[in-house]
């Protein structure tokens, strides 16, 4: 495996989200990622954990919708 390849991994267990339905985990990871990058910047390594989590759990359509809402200033979550 080259240095550019990343091994595939599933999202680890999070005790806050014990059920099979991961909708809340998806949402919270998206919100946490944007809070983190707003506070620390996109290159802050711990923020990338939230990015990988929501990228793995959330349907692309949801992320695109939330991104558009953030850009329009009407996203429902608190990202500060």
C-alpha positions as CSV (number, residue, x, y, z in Angstrom):
1,X,0.0,0.0,0.0
2,X,1.4,3.4,-1.0
3,X,1.6,6.4,1.4
4,X,-1.2,8.0,-0.6
5,X,-3.6,5.1,0.0
6,X,-5.7,5.1,3.1
7,X,-7.0,1.8,4.5
8,X,-10.8,1.5,4.7
9,X,-12.2,1.6,8.2
10,X,-15.6,1.7,9.6
11,X,-16.6,4.3,12.1
12,X,-15.7,3.3,15.7
13,X,-18.3,2.7,18.4
14,X,-19.5,5.9,20.1
15,X,-21.4,5.2,23.4
16,X,-23.5,8.3,22.8
17,X,-25.1,6.5,19.8
18,X,-25.6,2.9,20.8
19,X,-28.4,2.0,18.4
20,X,-28.2,0.8,14.8
21,X,-29.8,3.9,13.5
22,X,-26.9,6.3,13.0
23,X,-28.8,9.4,11.9
24,X,-28.1,11.3,15.1
25,X,-24.4,10.3,15.0
26,X,-24.3,11.6,11.4
27,X,-25.8,14.9,12.3
28,X,-23.7,15.4,15.4
29,X,-20.5,14.6,13.6
30,X,-21.3,17.1,10.8
31,X,-22.1,19.8,13.4
32,X,-19.0,18.9,15.5
33,X,-16.7,19.1,12.4
34,X,-17.9,22.6,11.5
35,X,-17.7,23.8,15.0
36,X,-14.1,22.4,15.2
37,X,-12.9,24.0,12.0
38,X,-14.5,27.3,12.9
39,X,-12.5,27.2,16.1
40,X,-9.3,25.6,15.1
41,X,-9.1,25.6,11.3
42,X,-9.4,22.8,8.7
43,X,-5.8,21.5,9.2
44,X,-6.4,20.7,12.9
45,X,-6.0,17.0,13.0
46,X,-8.7,16.2,15.6
47,X,-11.3,17.9,13.4
48,X,-10.6,15.3,10.7
49,X,-12.1,12.6,12.8
50,X,-15.5,14.3,12.7
51,X,-15.1,14.8,8.9
52,X,-14.3,11.1,8.3
53,X,-17.2,10.1,10.6
54,X,-19.9,12.2,8.9
55,X,-18.5,11.4,5.5
56,X,-18.9,7.7,6.3
57,X,-22.3,7.9,7.9
58,X,-24.2,10.6,6.2
59,X,-25.9,10.3,2.8
60,X,-24.3,12.7,0.3
61,X,-27.7,14.4,-0.4
62,X,-27.9,15.4,3.3
63,X,-24.4,16.8,3.3
64,X,-25.0,18.8,0.1
65,X,-28.3,20.1,1.6
66,X,-26.6,21.1,4.9
67,X,-23.7,22.7,3.0
68,X,-26.1,24.8,1.0
69,X,-28.0,25.8,4.2
70,X,-24.7,26.8,5.8
71,X,-23.8,28.9,2.8
72,X,-27.2,30.5,2.8
73,X,-27.0,31.2,6.5
74,X,-30.1,29.2,7.5
75,X,-28.5,26.0,8.8
76,X,-30.5,24.7,11.8
77,X,-27.5,23.7,13.9
78,X,-25.3,26.0,16.1
79,X,-21.8,26.0,14.6
80,X,-20.2,28.4,17.0
